Amino acid sequence: MVLPNLRLNFGRIFCIPLAVTVVLSSAVPFPSSAAATAAFSRHRRLVASASPMNPSSQSQSPPPPVAKKVEHAMEMFGDVRIDNYYWLRDDSRTDPEVLSYLRQENAYTDSIMSGTKEFEDKLFAEIRGRIKEEDVSAPLRKGPYYYYKRTLEGKEYVQYCRRLISDNQKVPSVHDIMPTGPEAPPEHVILDVNVKAQHHLYYSIGAFKVSPNNKLVAYAEDTKGDEIYTIYVIDVETQATIGEPLVGVTSYLEWAGDNAFVYITMDEILRPDKAWFHVLGTEQSKDTCLYVEKDDMFSLDLQASESKKYLFVASESKNTRFNFYLDVSKPEEGLKVLTPRVDGIDTTVSHRGDHFFIKRRSDQFFNSEVVACAVNNTSSTTVLIPHRESVKIQEIQLFSDHLVAYERENGLPKIIVYHLPPIGEPLRSLESGQAVSFVDPVYSAESSDSEFSSSILRFSYSSLRTPSSVYDYDMKAGISVLKKIDSVLGGFDATRYVTERQWAPSSDGTLIPISIVYRKDLVKLDGSDPLLLYGYGSYEICIDPSFKSARLSLLDRGFIYAIAHIRGGGEMGRQWYENGKLLKKKNTFTDFIACAEYLIEKKFCSKEKLCIEGRSAGGLLIGAVLNMRPDLFKAAVAGVPFVDVVTTMLDPTIPLTTSEWEEWGDPRKEEFYFYMKSYSPVDNVKAQNYPHILVTAGLNDPRVLYSEPAKFVAKLRDMKTDDNILLFKCELGAGHFSKSGRFEKLQEDAFTYAYIMKTLNMTSRL
């Protein structure tokens, strides 16, 4: 569960259809978390060229693996569930029999897909060919430097770089351009991730934090994909390591002055539960524990105020969040309560001047309000932005003279800028905020790092036809200046593509928004066009429509791409989420089915041309709708899917279980047990025809155990009554977010698209 620019602890994270082909982040030069994307892939050998859609050729392919059955009975409330594939779970990931089975599945997938290897290679070359491999991100001012990332031709990973700001640019302006010529200050490479990654099959930087004095960097690395990090501190100029690394930690870390930082560790079920204060040069065993969260339904979060004067340690469940603050100038005073724990109250906090600013949600004010309190009197608050039933306040960002609210209305994001009175003057209700304007009918707009002391807001913008873009917005003048738009090579022309929003009536009459894009000179809109429908619908996550250059390989072959903004997500406000969780979770699935039926009715596609995709909790969606309406779809892609819902949520030793009882329900209670069992994909596989299905997993995944999709596939193989192709691809060297290299991720896209087009008999269109 990762939010765009909002911090979330462990979850069965969504994979929104974002651009993994865009290697340079449009939002933040040094993102705190790897953004996740498509399905898994490996190099394949040519084995057979027959199409698995042809029954006569299917016989030429090797038989699929058959997992042995070992009966495992589980009883609850007088109900007995038999899991014949429970043995596939091995928490050590070392059992030879389990690993052998996973390798057999991978080999079978390689064999079946070998006949389209040439087509897949063509797709990969096409997708990679759209990338400007040697590039730089939009530089971000921080103190006396520009910080940015650089990519090099042929290299998988980025370099973190900086360059001194010239004397003639000391005053920030939206029109600033970082000089790069021979007379410009020289570039300094702080960290070359290619060098760090060269001895690892997987490598990811989860945090990259520059110290306040710009002399040191603390970064967190993960070398397995299990999201257990090691923190290193280096000297920016010499790259020399400072002290010993901190091991077994999360990627949450923030500087507390120039010589210390705060970080968070996890318990045995990977729940972030302890906040620590570390002084440079001291051993990790000597670190001071600032807070321990003992309630296993709560996890810790860590943020720094935009002013950098305070750090905030938050403890949160799915319904409640409370905060402590640490005065960076007085760390010896430890954490102090800012917003107390009150069940059902969710607060996110920041600081400016002599006030704390608080975004506060409750059952009454479900779409949140913004209030402020004096630093020396946190119990008395002033409402700055009131709650509105039709407008959700997603996030706030503070500057010395401005407050920026990231809102949602009618399913679309908005950015509203408010002027603040001078520091020291009383705060009162904010009115007449100015809205940043956008051009596309459906789009995504997200916050980015900005300088607190300036009047320049940086944000990222994208749509289904507009490549990821970085803007600087002058909050005084009200003008936006484009700082960077990601290059798309190969003759891309945005005017060829149409993006629009449709509204599908669900079974209870609720209108579900659908974002759509297609190439207007290729589609017929008569029901004959192929369509890929994406869905997620959990954790209040907003799947806003954004650009992905790899997707052009579908659109330029006549595909329509659509996103169903179903309940359980947060696109339409807090109640949209509430109506798609717990005992209303089935709304998520019926909404998706309604969107599919609507697209067929309006002749965007037909059943024979409709493909679907979802990842993680979105993989649960795919598994559920496949059991409910297998006749509705031609093919499905379920990435790292959360499909063994009841068994997982009954086991508190599995990561995420306890913290997610407020999301899915606690099946130790009879009402939830039977409701969850009624949709859990593994528990509802039956003897019926299913469409073509591709399922992926990551062996080191801490969020969705690899055994869940493995069981789902094994049970489908045993029970389904069709001859359609069912493939399982388990990446043995990665976790929830698939492989870590940028080109490796493109290979995964190529594999997934090749699979989809194989099921539609479109692979001859080289």
Beta strands, then each sheet from edge to edge (+ up, - down):
strand 1: 73-76
strand 2: 79-82
strand 3: 135-136
strand 4: 140-142
strand 5: 145-151
strand 6: 158-164
strand 7: 187-192
strand 8: 204-210
strand 9: 216-222
strand 10: 229-235
strand 11: 246-255
strand 12: 260-266
strand 13: 272-279
strand 14: 288-292
strand 15: 299-304
strand 16: 310-316
strand 17: 321-327
strand 18: 336-339
strand 19: 346-352
strand 20: 355-361
strand 21: 369-374
strand 22: 377-385
strand 23: 391-398
strand 24: 402-409
strand 25: 412-419
strand 26: 434-435
strand 27: 444-447
strand 28: 456-462
strand 29: 469-474
strand 30: 479-485
strand 31: 497-505
strand 32: 511-519
strand 33: 531-535
strand 34: 560-564
strand 35: 610-615
strand 36: 635-639
strand 37: 692-698
strand 38: 726-731
sheet 1: 1+ 2-
sheet 2: 3+ 5- 4+
sheet 3: 3+ 5- 6+ 7-
sheet 4: 8+ 9- 10+ 11- 12+ 13- 14+
sheet 5: 15+ 16- 17+ 18-
sheet 6: 19+ 20- 21+ 22-
sheet 7: 23+ 24- 25+ 26-
sheet 8: 27+ 28- 29+ 30-
sheet 9: 31+ 32- 34+ 33+ 35+ 36+ 37+ 38+
end
